[in-house]
């Protein structure tokens, strides 16, 4: 609708309402006035007639004279609707006979009866009736009357209809003349106002039509527009203020399009993490399509006093420009207290687009504008600072939008680098022992299996040394774990020096170490073993109290293929030789003789028979180790551990599990333990979860899955209370088969856990492929995290990874109150270890109390 049409329509409606209301109001006023005047006229006439009658009667007028007087009075008011009527009462009629008069109605009779005047106003007329009351002077003629007797009545009636009709007629004639004049004036006013408004609006529209970009907003000038009306000018002024705000906050479409496109690239994938430098270079190229950004730099802490500075250039640069940028970044970092003394810094320059124009910057251009993001205390990934160097923008709003984009970019780049370092650290620690930096047990098994295949192909022998420190537990007990860790680090360095080039040293666990000696005959292996023993004897560690700490080791020796043809048998043989060295007095190298070979294999055969007899006689018994909820100090679960009871002696699982796996009866062993454990826990009313260790080899057996479901159903324990721990005691050739089996277990309601997480590559494959509910962190990391920042970082990394994947973390090897307190600080959900409770046949109270 156009404004002039609206104004005209509004004016017409207002005029109609005004004139209608005025006519209605005036009609009411005229009606009221006519009625009031008529009433007053009738009342005055009645009073005059009443007085005249008394005057006539007092003068002795004849009846004919009185009739003529009243007739003349009535005739005079005929044209105005006024009528006068005289009524003779019964007292007069008794003396002077009746006359012709209208019959008396109720009101007249009431007046004759009461002697009081009466006034009646209706919608059509006004009526006044006055009684003629006899006085003393009237008694001369009316001898039959008394003073106060009603002799007659005078009635005056004033009709309204004619008067009202005349008044309305005159009012309508006045409005008929006034209405056209008012309408013409209204049309003229509407036309004039519409022309003024449309002209001003047209000028505004012409200005707005010129706006094609945010920059065009500054060319519109509303303050100079005058619409001729104060109110409309106020509207224009408000529009001007709105325009100024739009200039301050409006953003170009190309900026928003760029932002959306860039945000789509902020998806961190494994390829992005792997090739993070190329990814940052591509982002820098994208930014330069909208804003000039010469360089992007990032600083990462890789050691206590060592930093990596990565500088990304949009194109090739001169050495002078690079040097200036390095100086400027160092200057920026000095302004941050954390990096005031940045120390050693490895600087790496990268070019995003080698085909781009050469970047040549002056000193002023280098320092023009840098946006930086710093983390005061580097944690995961070691990111300590990141920044983008960019030129100033003409439009501050445009720059604010770019600021938000850059802030997101910086966080993404920081996250990518952090994840890159995090995954690299995880891969490193998956193969290394974090305390000694040696290969761990998992890598040892892979390398030993590889070495056996290589030796078979090339027809040579190799040696294996199992090194066990003598009385090392006393070192930890007497001097603390910190001293023990220092000793192990010295031990690792000394033994590596004593080995040959190409020999491989690994930490098997605790104070046990293994060494692979490729391409070595028995005498060479014995010579190297003796050299290692002597190097261990020479180790000397000073305690904080100034005590010189020395130690020894017992070494067992095995040679492939002389003593065994598989990696497990070879280690088992070396383990037996190591125990022979300890039995002979420790600090020795046990070099096997032919009799030793016979005895050891006889011992292995005896253990095999023991395992079979224990299974057949059902002497395999479950032990239960509690798992604590750290937050509320309640025992929420138990892990089931296998033991064999023989002649009153309890034999631990590590003494027979490998033999059971080698014999192919591990699934029977596991099934027997599960059956007895579920029966025992159900009978004791355990309502929490039950952790059960299963070998991956056993899991893929069809009969194992069938028997497992049968045992659980028979026990009456709900499947969601049972957690199967996937161990890496044996390698599964087909992960697809294992994945299918575990998914079936998950579908049945069972839960899954990864045991010793972080100790090998398989753990990460399991985490990626299987629906895991729990991660049990490798105990060595937990035990050493109070003394090793690397171990603590690894624990926090696993906790963060698990939290992102909604997986509960269980910390193993919790053997002291200090470790438990640290778990509380790190927000680790569950704890397991000797400090919480040792494996036993009996269960602990649900409300756990710290040991005294």
N, C-alpha and C positions, 0 to 999 in steps of 0.2 A: 504494500500500500504506500502511495506517495504521501509526503507530508501535507501538501495542499489539500489533497482529498480527505486526509484525516482531519485537518483543521476545519474544512467545510462541514464534514459530517458531524464533527464534535460541536461546531457552532450551531448547526441546525438542531441537534438534539438539545443543546443547552437552551436555545431560543424557544423550542417547543415546550420544554419543561418550565421555562420562565413564564411564558405567556399563559400556559395552562394553569400554572400555579397562581399567577396574578389574577386571572379571570375567576378561578375558584375562590380565591381569597376575597376579591372585591365583591363577588356575588354574595358571599357570606356576610360581608360588611353591610352591603346595601340591604339585604334581607333583614339584618338585625336592626338597621336604622329605620327602615320602613315600619317594621313591627313596633319598635319603640315609639316612633312618632304617632302611629295609629293608636297605640294604647293611650298615649298622653292626650291625643285629640278626643278620643271617646270618653276618657275620664273627665276632661275639661267640659265637654259638651253635656255630660250627665250632670255635672255640678251646676252648670248654667241653667239647664232645664229644671233641675231641682229647686234652685233659688227662684227661678221665674215662677214656677208653680206656686210657691209660697207667697210670692209677691202678688200674683194674680188673685189668689184666694183671699189674701188680706184686703184687697181692694173691692172685693165683692163682685168679681167678673162672673159673667154668665157662662154657662157651659159652652155655649156657641162661641163665645169670645176665646175661651181657653183652647177649644178645639182648633179654631182658626190659627191661634198662635203656634200651637204644636205642629200643625200641618205645614205652616210656613217654615218652621225650623227644620223639619224633616226634608222638605223640598230643597232647602239650601244646601244640604249635605249629600244629596242624592248622587251628584256626579262624582263625588269622592268616595262613594261606598259607605257613607255614614247614614244610619237610620236611627230614629228616636220613636219610642213607643211608650204611651202612658197606660198604666193598668189601674182600674178602680177596685178598691178592696171591698170585702163583704160589709164593713161598717157603713161605707158610703152608699153601697147598693141598697141597703135596707131603707135609706131615706129617699134616695134619688133614683131609684130603679137601675137595672143593669143596662150596660151599653155594649156595643159590638167591639169586641177586642179578642186577640189571639188567646187560645187556651193557655192556662198557666202550666209551666213545666215544673220539674222538681226543684230547680234552682229558684224560680220565682216563689214557689210555695214556701221554700225554706226562708226566703227573705221576709215574706208576710208573717211567717211564724216567729222568726227571731228578731225582726226589726233591725237587722244589721245589713249594711251594704255588702255587695258581692262583686268580685272582679274575676273574670275567667279569660285567660289568653290561650288560644289554640293556634295551630299552624295556619288556619284560614281567616280567623277574625279575632277581635278583642271585644269583650262584652262587659259592660258595667251596669249594675242594677242598684238603684238607691231607693230606699223605702221613704214614703211620706208619713212621718210620725206626727201624731196630733199633739199640739201644744195647748196652752190655756186659751190662747186667742182663737183657736179653731173650734172651741166648744160652743161658741155662739151659733154657728151654722150647723155643726154636727153634734146635735144634742144627745145623740145616742152613743157618742164616743167618750172616751176618757183620755186623760193625758197619757201619752205613750202608745195609744192604739195606732195601728198601721192603717192609714186611710187609703193608701195606694202605693205605686212604685213607678219609677222612671227607668226605662231600659234604653241604653245607647249601645249600638253594635257597629263596629268599624271593620269592613271587609278588606283583606290584604291582596287578594288575587290580582286585581287590576293594577294596584300600585307596584307589585313585584314585577308583573309583566312589563310595565313601562320602564322600570329601572333596568331590567335585563336587556331590553331592546336598545336603550341608550348606551349601555356598556359595550354591547357587541358592535354598535356603529363606531365607537371610539377605537376599539381594537382593530377593526377592519381597516381603518385609516392608518393606524400606527404600524401594523405588521409588515406591509411591503417596504416601508421606509427603513425599518430596522434590518430587514433581510438584505436590502441593497447595501447598507453600510457594512454588514457582516461580510458579504462577498468581496467588497473592496478591501477590507482589512485582511482577509484570508489571502487574497491575491498578492497583496503587498508583502505580507510576511513570508509567504511561500517563495516569492521571487528572491527575497533577501537570503533565505536559508538555502535554496537550491543553488544560488550563485556561489555562496561560500562553500557548500558541500562539494560542488563541482570543482572548485579550486583545490580542495583537500584531496579529492579522488585523483585529480591529475597528478598531484604530488606523490600519492601512494602508488599509482601505476608505474612510476619511475623506479620503484624499489625492486631490484632483481637480486640483490645480495645484501648481506648485513651492512657492508660499507655504505650503501646508498641511503641508509636511514639518517645519516648525518646531513643529507641535503634537504630534508623536509623541515620547513620553518613554520610551525603553527602559531608561534607567538605574534606574528605580524598579521594574522587573520582577524578581522573585525566583523562579526555577524550582526552588529547593530543592536544586540540585546545583551544585557548584563548577564543573564542566566546562561545564554548560549555561549557567551565569551568565557564564562567560568568552565563550561564543558570543554571548550577548546583548550583552555589553560590546563585542565586536567589531562586532556589527551597529550598535550606537550610534555607534561611530567611523565606520563606513561611511555612516551616515545624515548625520553631520556633513559628510563629504566631498561627499555628494550635494547637500546644501544649498549647498555652496560652488561646485559646478560645474554643477548642473542648470539647464536653460534651458526657459522656457515654450514650448509648441508654437506659440503665436501669434507669438513672436519668430522661430522658425525658419521658419514659413510666410511671415512678412514678409520675412525674409532671402532666401528662395528667390525670392519674387516680385520683390524689388528687384534681385537679381542678373540676373534675366531682362531687366531694363530696361537693364543695363549693356552693351548691344550698340551699338557706335558705328557709325552709318550716315551716309550723306551728308546725310540729312534732319536727323539729330541735330547734325551739325557746322554745318549751315547755320543752324538755329534753336536754337543751344546755350543761349541764355538761357531760352527756353521750356522746354527739356529740364531745366535745373537747377531751374527753378521747380516742375515736376511732381515731380521727385525730392524736393524739400523738402516738398511736400504729402504724398507717400507716407510720409516719415519721421514726420510728425506724427500719423499714424494709430497709431503705436506709442509714440513718445517725443516729448516736448515739445521742439521745436527752433524757436526764434523766428526765427533768421536763419542764413544761410550767406553767407560772404563769400569773395572771391578777389581776389588782387592780381597784376597782370601788369606786367612791365617792357616798355614800348613804345619807350623811348629811353634814353639814358645816364642822364638824371636825371628821367625822366618815367614815371609809373606810372598804371595804370588800376585803380581799386578798384571792384569790382562787388559790391554788397550785395543779397542776395535775402531778402525778408521773406515770412513765411508769410501775412501779411495786411496791411491798411493800417496805417500808423504815424503817430504825431504827429511834428512837427518836432523837439520836444524829445528824443524817443526816438532819432530818427535822429542827432541831434547827439551824444548820449551814446555811441551805438554807434561813430560815427566816431572820437571821442576814445579810446574803449577799444581799437579796432583799431590806431590809431596808437601807443598805449602798448604794445600787444603787439609791434608791429613794432620798436619801439625796443629791445626786449630781445634782438633778433636782430642780431648784429654787422653782417651784410650790409645791413640796413635801418635802421641807427641814424640815418642821415640820408637819409630817404626822398625829400626834395626835393618837386618839384611832383607833385601827385596828382589825377587826374581821378576824381571820385566819381560813381558811377551807382547809383541805388536802383531795385530792381525788386520788384514785388508778385506773389507766386505765385498767390494767390487773392483777388481784390478783394472777394469776397463774405464772406470770413472775418471774424471779430471783429477789431476794432481792437486792435493790439498796443501796450499801454502798459506800459513797464518802468521800474522804479526803477534808480538807480545800482548798487545791490547786485545786482539781477537781471541787469543787463547784463553784469556781470563774474563771473557765477556759475561758468561753466565753458566754456572754449574749447579745442577740439582743433585743432591747427594742423599743417600740413605745409609745410616750407620747402625750397627748393632754393637752395643757396649760390651757384651760378654758373649763371644762366639761360642756356639754350641754345635749342633749337628751340622756337618759340612764345613765348619770353620769360616763361614762368611763374616767378614768384618766391615765391609763398606762397598758401596756401589754408587755410581753417579753418571749423569749424562751431561755432555757439554753441548749447548745450543745457542744460536743467535737470538737476539731480542725480536719480538713480534710487534708490529704496529698496533694491533688490537689487543688490549689487555685481556678481554674476555676470551679471545681465541687462545691466548697463551694459558689462561687458567684451565681451559679444557685440555690443552696439551699437557699441562702439569699433571692433571689427573691420569691421563693416558700414560705419561712417563712414570708416574708413581707405581701404577699397576705393572708397567714394563719392568721397572727395577725390581719389584718383588718377585715377578716371574723369573727374571734372570737369576736373581739370588736363589730362588727355590730350585731352579734347574741345576745350578752349580752345586747347591747343597745336596740335592738328590744324587748328582753325579758322584760327589765325594763320598756320600753315605753308602751308595751301592758299591763303590770301589772298595770302601773300607770293609763292608760286609763280605765282599768276595775275598778280600785279603784275609780277614779273620776266619772265614770259612775254611781256609787252608793253613792258617798259621796259629800257633799258640801265642796269645797276646803278651804273655809275660816274658818268654824267652825268645820270641820271634822265630822259633823253629817250626817246621812242619808239624801238623797235628796228627792224631791217630788215623783220621779218615784218609788223609793224603798218604800216610805210610802204607795203608792197605792197598791203595791204588798203585802206588809206586812199586810195592813188593810184587803185586800181581803182574804189573808190566815187566818187571825185571825177570820174573820166572819165564814169561813168554819170550823175552829177548834172549835169555840164557839157553832156552830150548832151541831157538832158531840158529844161534851161533855156536852152540856146543861148548859152553864154558860154565864154570862154577862161580858162585858168589857167596859172600858171607853175611851173616846177620848177628848183631850183638844186642843183647838185652841187658841194659845197665840199670841197676837199682841201687839207690843211695843207702848207705848203712846208717841206721839209727837217725834218719832225718826227722822223724816225728819229735825227737827230743829237742831238735833245733827250734822247731815251731813252738813247742810247749815252754821251753826255757827262755827263749829270746824274742818270741813273737813272730807273726807271719811276715812282717816287714823285713826282718833279718833273713827269714827263710827265703823270701822272694829274691832278695839280693844275692843270697848264696846260689840259688838256681840260675840266676842270670850269669854270674861268674862261671858256674859249672858249664853252662851252654857254650860260652865263649872258649873256655879252656879245652873242652872236648872237640870242638870244631877245629881248633888249631892242631890237635893231635891226630885227627883223621887225615886221610889222603885227599887230594883234589879229586872231586867227583863223587866222594862218599856222601851219603845223605843221612843227616841226623834229624830225628823227630822226637817230640815229647809224646809218649804213649799215654801218660796220665799220672797225675800226682808227682811222685818222685821216681817214676820209671821212664826210661828213655830207650829208644831203639836206633840202631845205625845199620844202614844197608851199605855193603862194601862190594860194588860191582867188579866183576872179572877178578876174583881173588880166590886162590887155593887155600886149603886148610892152614898151612903154615903161615901164609901172609895174613890171614884173618887173625890168627893167634898173636902174631907180632903186633898188629895194629891194636888189638885188644889190650895187650900189655902196656903199650904206649899210652893208651887212653887211661888205664888204671893209674899209671904213674902221674899223668897230668892232673887227675882228680886228687891224688895225694898232695900235690903241690898247691892246691887252691888254699888261699888264706883270706878270710873276710873279717874286717874289724866291726865289732858291734858298737852301738852308741855308747856303751860303757867302757869301751877300750879293750874289750876282750878279743883275742885272736882266735877266730873260729876256723877249725880245719875239719875235714871229713874224708870218708872213703866210700868205695862202691864195690858191689859184687857184680861180676859180669858173666853172663851166660853166652855161649858161642854155639852157632849152628851154621852148617854149610850146605848149600844146595848143589847138587842133588844127593850128596852123601847121606844126609840125615833126614831129609823129607823132600817131597815133591810138590807140596802145596804151601801157600803162604801161611795158612793157619797152623798146619802141622809144623812148619819150620819155626814159627814163633813159639808154639807149644813146647817144642824140643828145647829151644833156647831158654824158655822159662824154667823148665825142669833143671837145666844146667845151672841157671842162676841160683836156684834154691840149693843146689848141691854146693855151690860156692859159699853161700851163707852158712850152710851146715858145717862146712870145713873151717869156719872161723872168720868169714867175711874178708873184705879187701883182697879179693882173689879173682883170677880169671879161671873159670872152669872149662878146661879143654877136654872135649869128650873122647873117651877111648871106645874101643869096640864093645867092651862090657857095658859102658854107659849107654850106648845106643840100644843094646838089648834090654837093659833095665828100664830105660825110659819108655820104650815101646810096650814093654810088659806092663808098666804103670798105666800107660794110656789104655791098654786093653782092660786092665782091672777097673779103671774108671768107667769104661764103656759098659762093662758087666754090671757095675754098681748102678749106673743110670737105668739100665734095662730092668734090673731087679727092683729098683725103687718104683718104677712105673708099674710093674706087674704087681708088686705088693702094696701099692698105693701108699708108699712112704713119702711121697711128695706132699709137703704141707705148706699152707700159705702163711706168710707173715704180713703184717699191715703197718705201713708207715704213714703217719697223719699228715694232712695238708691243711694249713691254717689260712683262714681269711684274715689278712693283715688289718683290715679296717676295723673289725669288731672282735678280734681275738677269739674266734670260734673255730673249732675243728669242723670243716665242711666236707672233707673227703678223706679217703684212704687209698694209698697205692698198694696193690697186691704184689708181693715179691715171692719168688719161688725159693724153697729150701728143701733139702733132703735130710731126713732124720735117719742116722745110721748108728746103731748101738749107743743111743743116748746122745750122740754128737750131732750138732746142726751144721750141715755143709752149705756154704753160700752158693748162690747161682753162678758167680763167675768161675767156679771150679768145675761146673758140669754143663753149662749151657752150650758152650762151643762144641763139646763132645756130642751133646744131644742133637745139635744142628747137623754136625757132620754125619751122624748115624741116621739122620732122617726121621727122628722120633720127637722133634721139638713140638710138633702140633699135638702129640699125645700128652706130652709134659704140660703144655699150656692148658689143654682142656681139663686135665686132672686138677690143676691148681685153680682154674676158674670155677669148676664145679664145687670144690671144697670151700673156696672163698665166699662164693655167693650164698652157699648154705649157712656158713658161719655168720656172715654179716646179717642175713635175714633173721636168723635165730636171735641175734643180739639187738635187733631193732634199730640198726643203723639206717638213718633216713637221708644221709647225704649221698654224694657221688662216689663212685668206685672206679679208680684208675687201674687199668689192666694192660700190662706189656704184652705185645704180640709181635712175633717175627713176621716181616713181610712175606717170607717164604711160606709160612703157615697160613697166612691170610688168603693166599690165592688157591688153596686146596678146596675143592668143592665140598668134600665131606666135612671139612673144618667149619665152613659157613653153616652147613645144615646142623651139625652138632652144637654149634655155638647158639643158634636160635633156640634149639630144644632145651639147652641148659638154662638159659635166661628165662624162658617161659616157665620152666619147672620151679625155678627159685622164687617166683612171685615178685621179683624186683622189676620195677618199670625200666624199659630200655633207656629213657632219657637220663637215668641216674648212673649209667655205665659209660665210661670214657675209655676208649681204646687208644693206647699209646703206640704210635708207629715208631719203631726203632730202626736203626741202620746197621744192625748186627750182620745183616746179609743183604746183598745187592739184588734188587728185583730187575730182571732183564726186561720185562714188559710192564712199563708204568701204566699202559692202557688197561691191562688186566686188573692191576691193583686199583686203579681209579674206578673201574666199574664195580668192583667188590665194595670199596669204601662208600661209593654213592648209594649202593644198595643198603649198607648198614645205616647210613644217614637217613635214608627213606624210612627205615624201620624205627627211627627215633633215637638211635645210639649217637653218642658224641665222639669226636676225634681229637687227639692231641698229638703234637710233634714233640718227641723226647729229645733232650740234648740239642735244642735248637741253636744253630750257629756253629756247630762242630763239623759240618760237612756240606758239600754242595747239594746232596739229596734233600736236605731240609728245605732249601729254597724251592726246589722242584715240587716237593710235597705241598708247600704253602701256596704255590701258584696254581696247582692243579686240583687240590683236594679241598673239601668244605671243612676247614679246620675250626675248632672251637677253643682250643687251648694251645699255648706255646710254653714249653718248659725250657727255660734258658739253661744252656750248658753251665754246669756247676762251677767250673774253673773261673768263669767270668764273674760269678757272684762272689766266690771266695776271695778273689783278688781285687775287687773293685774299690775297696777302701785304700789300697796301696798303689793302685795303677789307674791313672787317668784314662788310659786307653780302654781298660776293661770297663770302667764306669761309663765312658762314652758309648761303648758297644751295648751295654745294658740299656742306657737311655734310648739308643737308636732302635733296639728291638721293641722297647715299650712303646715308642712313638709309632713304629710300623704296625704293631698289634692294635693299638688304639684306633688307627685309621681304618683297620680292617675289622673292627669290632670283635677282637679276639682277646680272651682272658689270658693273662701272663702268670706263670708259676715260676718262682725263683727256687732253684735247687741249691744244695750245699749251704744252707743257712745254718751256720754252726756257732754263732755268737749273737749276743744282744746288740752289738754295734752294727752288724750286718742287717739285722731285723729293723733297727731304727733307720738305717739308710734306705731300706725298702719302703718304709713309711714315707720318707721324704720324696722318693722317686715315684710314689703313687703306684707301686706294684701291687696287684690284687691279692696274690696268694704266695705262701712261702712253704718250703719243705726242706727238712734237714735235721741233723742230730740235735740242734738246739730246740727245734719244735718237738721232736720225738724220734727215737730210734725204732727201726723195724722190730715188731714184737707180735706175739700171738694175741695179746690182749689189746682192747681199745682204750683210748684216753677219754676222760670226761669231755663233753662238748664245749663247755666253757674252759678255755685253755688258760693256765696260769704260767707266768714266766718262771723258769727254774731259779732257785735261790742262788 
